[in-house]
Amino acid sequence: MPPPFFSNSQGSGVAEESGRGLTGFLSRLGGRRGADGTAESPAIDDRGADQAGPVYGTKALRKFLSMLSTREAPVLLDLGPVIGPNLNFFGESLGCKVFIEDLFTDVERHARAGTLADLPANFESRLTQADNSVDGILAWDLIDYLDVPAAQALATQLTRLLRVDGALLAFFNATQVRSDEPRHYTKYVVVDDNTLRHRQYPGSRARQRVFQNRDIIRLFEGLRVSDSFLLQTNIREILFRKPAYLSGQ
């Protein structure tokens, strides 16, 4: 498979240079900068990522990859931070174009500023890709950190972006949220199509609630649930598809 085309959150694309490892290239990318000039979500050096953090199984990732493998040069949207090993993995598995929209950074910025009520509008203005332009979306566990209005706004945008028969993979916490819930996010590093390494990093936002199945279906009313797995880690992996009869096409 050819290496992936990578685009950062500003929408500018870069391709891997000949003879240069993608992971090393990404480790030199700078992140966006906020209004105060401080770096936001810098591209991380993941050369040691395969040695950091516990490893857990995943049942939905292989199905997600299988769905996208039937498409020539699929477009993948990743809502997490830039992780070099993941880009290498998806490039080798799918030969895809990857767009990174680190929305965890947006959540963190609004949490620190006390402007979480602005997140719905942020998602609507941030995700500027055309309708029906993305074959696959990796949402990870982002929705767990959102209140209902922000979750609905995000789900609406993701449904709009996904092509007919496209796939969206999302994780949902299945355990009761405690009052002293830890404040951190998780980077999911792909080890292989059956395994993910979980790397926690500090944040200002805790998981907000447990979304029940009916709540999740209501959020993504324009999609259908293709597969759902409750793992021993109490993470519910849900794989969505966009059917033609619900897309109006």
One Martini backbone bead per residue (centre of mass of N, CA, C, O) as a GRO file, in nm:
protein
  249
    1MET     BB    1   0.098   0.034   0.019
    2PRO     BB    2   0.063   0.352   0.024
    3PRO     BB    3   0.109   0.625   0.167
    4PRO     BB    4  -0.037   0.859   0.337
    5PHE     BB    5  -0.236   1.127   0.336
    6PHE     BB    6  -0.180   1.430   0.519
    7SER     BB    7  -0.401   1.628   0.731
    8ASN     BB    8  -0.453   1.892   0.901
    9SER     BB    9  -0.667   2.118   1.070
   10GLN     BB   10  -0.608   2.333   0.825
   11GLY     BB   11  -0.610   2.152   0.538
   12SER     BB   12  -0.317   2.079   0.483
   13GLY     BB   13  -0.123   1.888   0.273
   14VAL     BB   14   0.087   1.594   0.320
   15ALA     BB   15   0.355   1.404   0.206
   16GLU     BB   16   0.564   1.166   0.197
   17GLU     BB   17   0.889   1.148   0.177
   18SER     BB   18   1.137   1.025   0.020
   19GLY     BB   19   1.294   0.812   0.255
   20ARG     BB   20   1.088   0.899   0.484
   21GLY     BB   21   0.965   0.865   0.779
   22LEU     BB   22   0.661   0.933   0.906
   23THR     BB   23   0.717   0.955   1.208
   24GLY     BB   24   0.952   1.158   1.186
   25PHE     BB   25   0.794   1.374   1.038
   26LEU     BB   26   0.568   1.421   1.257
   27SER     BB   27   0.763   1.504   1.495
   28ARG     BB   28   0.803   1.801   1.334
   29LEU     BB   29   0.530   1.893   1.380
   30GLY     BB   30   0.325   2.155   1.438
   31GLY     BB   31   0.096   2.309   1.611
   32ARG     BB   32  -0.140   2.487   1.699
   33ARG     BB   33  -0.228   2.826   1.781
   34GLY     BB   34  -0.331   3.032   1.998
   35ALA     BB   35  -0.406   3.353   2.091
   36ASP     BB   36  -0.151   3.335   2.306
   37GLY     BB   37   0.075   3.142   2.143
   38THR     BB   38   0.019   2.869   2.233
   39ALA     BB   39   0.037   2.545   2.210
   40GLU     BB   40  -0.167   2.308   2.023
   41SER     BB   41  -0.151   1.998   1.971
   42PRO     BB   42   0.111   1.859   1.924
   43ALA     BB   43   0.300   1.672   1.757
   44ILE     BB   44   0.390   1.351   1.827
   45ASP     BB   45   0.640   1.143   1.953
   46ASP     BB   46   0.604   0.781   1.862
   47ARG     BB   47   0.860   0.592   1.889
   48GLY     BB   48   0.750   0.480   2.197
   49ALA     BB   49   0.443   0.385   2.184
   50ASP     BB   50   0.484   0.061   2.189
   51GLN     BB   51   0.587   0.102   2.521
   52ALA     BB   52   0.318   0.267   2.608
   53GLY     BB   53   0.090   0.129   2.778
   54PRO     BB   54  -0.182  -0.049   2.775
   55VAL     BB   55  -0.328  -0.350   2.645
   56TYR     BB   56  -0.615  -0.395   2.423
   57GLY     BB   57  -0.883  -0.515   2.291
   58THR     BB   58  -1.047  -0.529   1.959
   59LYS     BB   59  -1.346  -0.582   1.754
   60ALA     BB   60  -1.404  -0.331   1.545
   61LEU     BB   61  -1.154  -0.260   1.373
   62ARG     BB   62  -1.155  -0.486   1.162
   63LYS     BB   63  -1.431  -0.408   1.042
   64PHE     BB   64  -1.357  -0.125   0.961
   65LEU     BB   65  -1.131  -0.206   0.764
   66SER     BB   66  -1.302  -0.389   0.581
   67MET     BB   67  -1.489  -0.167   0.476
   68LEU     BB   68  -1.252   0.020   0.353
   69SER     BB   69  -1.099  -0.193   0.162
   70THR     BB   70  -1.319  -0.165  -0.083
   71ARG     BB   71  -1.176   0.109  -0.126
   72GLU     BB   72  -1.034   0.348  -0.318
   73ALA     BB   73  -0.873   0.565  -0.156
   74PRO     BB   74  -0.961   0.640   0.122
   75VAL     BB   75  -1.126   0.853   0.358
   76LEU     BB   76  -0.991   0.969   0.674
   77LEU     BB   77  -1.126   1.057   0.998
   78ASP     BB   78  -0.952   1.200   1.280
   79LEU     BB   79  -1.036   1.312   1.622
   80GLY     BB   80  -0.750   1.294   1.705
   81PRO     BB   81  -0.441   1.295   1.749
   82VAL     BB   82  -0.130   1.280   1.638
   83ILE     BB   83  -0.025   0.940   1.530
   84GLY     BB   84   0.214   0.784   1.372
   85PRO     BB   85   0.144   0.473   1.386
   86ASN     BB   86  -0.141   0.510   1.270
   87LEU     BB   87  -0.062   0.618   0.993
   88ASN     BB   88   0.101   0.376   0.914
   89PHE     BB   89  -0.120   0.165   0.942
   90PHE     BB   90  -0.334   0.288   0.743
   91GLY     BB   91  -0.146   0.298   0.501
   92GLU     BB   92  -0.090  -0.012   0.485
   93SER     BB   93  -0.397  -0.108   0.490
   94LEU     BB   94  -0.536   0.139   0.280
   95GLY     BB   95  -0.414   0.389   0.135
   96CYS     BB   96  -0.492   0.664   0.272
   97LYS     BB   97  -0.659   0.954   0.352
   98VAL     BB   98  -0.574   1.186   0.620
   99PHE     BB   99  -0.769   1.349   0.866
  100ILE     BB  100  -0.701   1.587   1.126
  101GLU     BB  101  -0.924   1.639   1.420
  102ASP     BB  102  -0.853   1.772   1.730
  103LEU     BB  103  -1.120   1.780   1.949
  104PHE     BB  104  -0.989   1.759   2.227
  105THR     BB  105  -0.867   2.041   2.218
  106ASP     BB  106  -1.134   2.193   2.214
  107VAL     BB  107  -1.242   2.090   2.481
  108GLU     BB  108  -1.006   2.193   2.654
  109ARG     BB  109  -1.026   2.492   2.587
  110HIS     BB  110  -1.324   2.531   2.687
  111ALA     BB  111  -1.281   2.428   2.973
  112ARG     BB  112  -1.071   2.647   3.059
  113ALA     BB  113  -1.269   2.897   2.964
  114GLY     BB  114  -1.581   2.836   3.019
  115THR     BB  115  -1.710   2.751   2.696
  116LEU     BB  116  -1.891   2.484   2.645
  117ALA     BB  117  -2.148   2.613   2.507
  118ASP     BB  118  -1.969   2.653   2.225
  119LEU     BB  119  -1.926   2.369   2.093
  120PRO     BB  120  -2.143   2.337   1.876
  121ALA     BB  121  -2.036   2.573   1.699
  122ASN     BB  122  -1.751   2.465   1.669
  123PHE     BB  123  -1.821   2.208   1.507
  124GLU     BB  124  -1.964   2.352   1.268
  125SER     BB  125  -1.696   2.525   1.187
  126ARG     BB  126  -1.464   2.305   1.183
  127LEU     BB  127  -1.628   2.109   0.990
  128THR     BB  128  -1.561   2.169   0.634
  129GLN     BB  129  -1.633   1.942   0.489
  130ALA     BB  130  -1.796   1.788   0.266
  131ASP     BB  131  -2.047   1.630   0.178
  132ASN     BB  132  -1.988   1.308   0.136
  133SER     BB  133  -1.632   1.282   0.186
  134VAL     BB  134  -1.626   1.027   0.389
  135ASP     BB  135  -1.549   0.686   0.470
  136GLY     BB  136  -1.405   0.737   0.761
  137ILE     BB  137  -1.448   0.737   1.131
  138LEU     BB  138  -1.260   0.841   1.427
  139ALA     BB  139  -1.399   0.904   1.754
  140TRP     BB  140  -1.371   0.735   1.980
  141ASP     BB  141  -1.436   0.894   2.316
  142LEU     BB  142  -1.545   1.190   2.284
  143ILE     BB  143  -1.854   1.187   2.375
  144ASP     BB  144  -1.801   1.142   2.685
  145TYR     BB  145  -1.709   1.472   2.706
  146LEU     BB  146  -2.009   1.546   2.643
  147ASP     BB  147  -2.277   1.705   2.609
  148VAL     BB  148  -2.566   1.681   2.445
  149PRO     BB  149  -2.547   1.923   2.246
  150ALA     BB  150  -2.257   1.856   2.147
  151ALA     BB  151  -2.308   1.565   2.059
  152GLN     BB  152  -2.525   1.634   1.847
  153ALA     BB  153  -2.357   1.823   1.672
  154LEU     BB  154  -2.141   1.617   1.601
  155ALA     BB  155  -2.317   1.389   1.483
  156THR     BB  156  -2.431   1.561   1.254
  157GLN     BB  157  -2.160   1.619   1.111
  158LEU     BB  158  -2.067   1.324   1.066
  159THR     BB  159  -2.309   1.239   0.898
  160ARG     BB  160  -2.262   1.444   0.670
  161LEU     BB  161  -1.969   1.342   0.583
  162LEU     BB  162  -2.067   1.067   0.528
  163ARG     BB  163  -2.078   0.820   0.321
  164VAL     BB  164  -2.217   0.590   0.158
  165ASP     BB  165  -2.125   0.313   0.345
  166GLY     BB  166  -1.991   0.426   0.567
  167ALA     BB  167  -1.767   0.448   0.860
  168LEU     BB  168  -1.813   0.450   1.227
  169LEU     BB  169  -1.601   0.481   1.517
  170ALA     BB  170  -1.703   0.423   1.863
  171PHE     BB  171  -1.666   0.504   2.210
  172PHE     BB  172  -1.820   0.379   2.524
  173ASN     BB  173  -1.901   0.417   2.835
  174ALA     BB  174  -2.035   0.153   3.081
  175THR     BB  175  -1.987   0.319   3.341
  176GLN     BB  176  -2.029   0.481   3.612
  177VAL     BB  177  -2.018   0.808   3.688
  178ARG     BB  178  -1.820   0.984   3.894
  179SER     BB  179  -1.754   1.254   4.098
  180ASP     BB  180  -1.425   1.158   4.078
  181GLU     BB  181  -1.351   1.177   3.797
  182PRO     BB  182  -1.112   1.154   3.590
  183ARG     BB  183  -0.877   1.388   3.430
  184HIS     BB  184  -0.872   1.255   3.108
  185TYR     BB  185  -0.723   1.124   2.824
  186THR     BB  186  -0.708   0.911   2.520
  187LYS     BB  187  -0.471   0.735   2.341
  188TYR     BB  188  -0.502   0.539   2.041
  189VAL     BB  189  -0.286   0.276   1.969
  190VAL     BB  190  -0.205   0.089   1.701
  191VAL     BB  191  -0.093  -0.240   1.680
  192ASP     BB  192  -0.349  -0.388   1.561
  193ASP     BB  193  -0.660  -0.518   1.450
  194ASN     BB  194  -0.687  -0.630   1.783
  195THR     BB  195  -0.508  -0.377   1.903
  196LEU     BB  196  -0.473  -0.144   2.183
  197ARG     BB  197  -0.314   0.144   2.307
  198HIS     BB  198  -0.335   0.311   2.620
  199ARG     BB  199  -0.291   0.676   2.651
  200GLN     BB  200  -0.269   0.883   2.903
  201TYR     BB  201  -0.378   1.230   2.944
  202PRO     BB  202  -0.413   1.531   3.057
  203GLY     BB  203  -0.712   1.712   3.181
  204SER     BB  204  -1.023   1.917   3.237
  205ARG     BB  205  -1.200   1.665   3.148
  206ALA     BB  206  -1.460   1.459   3.211
  207ARG     BB  207  -1.667   1.230   3.210
  208GLN     BB  208  -2.026   1.277   3.193
  209ARG     BB  209  -2.164   1.000   3.080
  210VAL     BB  210  -2.399   0.749   3.007
  211PHE     BB  211  -2.466   0.618   2.700
  212GLN     BB  212  -2.724   0.484   2.585
  213ASN     BB  213  -2.843   0.320   2.323
  214ARG     BB  214  -3.078   0.520   2.269
  215ASP     BB  215  -2.897   0.773   2.267
  216ILE     BB  216  -2.711   0.693   2.034
  217ILE     BB  217  -2.929   0.654   1.818
  218ARG     BB  218  -3.030   0.947   1.838
  219LEU     BB  219  -2.774   1.091   1.753
  220PHE     BB  220  -2.750   0.864   1.495
  221GLU     BB  221  -3.013   0.873   1.294
  222GLY     BB  222  -2.843   0.860   1.004
  223LEU     BB  223  -2.762   0.584   1.122
  224ARG     BB  224  -2.639   0.250   1.161
  225VAL     BB  225  -2.598  -0.035   1.342
  226SER     BB  226  -2.367  -0.290   1.279
  227ASP     BB  227  -2.189  -0.294   1.556
  228SER     BB  228  -2.166  -0.438   1.900
  229PHE     BB  229  -1.930  -0.405   2.183
  230LEU     BB  230  -1.864  -0.549   2.504
  231LEU     BB  231  -1.605  -0.508   2.701
  232GLN     BB  232  -1.407  -0.582   2.976
  233THR     BB  233  -1.345  -0.258   2.999
  234ASN     BB  234  -1.627  -0.108   2.958
  235ILE     BB  235  -1.635  -0.085   2.644
  236ARG     BB  236  -1.826   0.047   2.379
  237GLU     BB  237  -1.833  -0.072   2.055
  238ILE     BB  238  -1.930   0.124   1.765
  239LEU     BB  239  -2.063   0.048   1.439
  240PHE     BB  240  -2.127   0.253   1.166
  241ARG     BB  241  -2.365   0.318   0.901
  242LYS     BB  242  -2.451   0.460   0.573
  243PRO     BB  243  -2.746   0.456   0.436
  244ALA     BB  244  -2.922   0.538   0.156
  245TYR     BB  245  -3.218   0.562   0.284
  246LEU     BB  246  -3.100   0.797   0.497
  247SER     BB  247  -2.943   1.006   0.283
  248GLY     BB  248  -3.109   1.068   0.003
  249GLN     BB  249  -2.956   0.876  -0.242
   0.00000   0.00000   0.00000
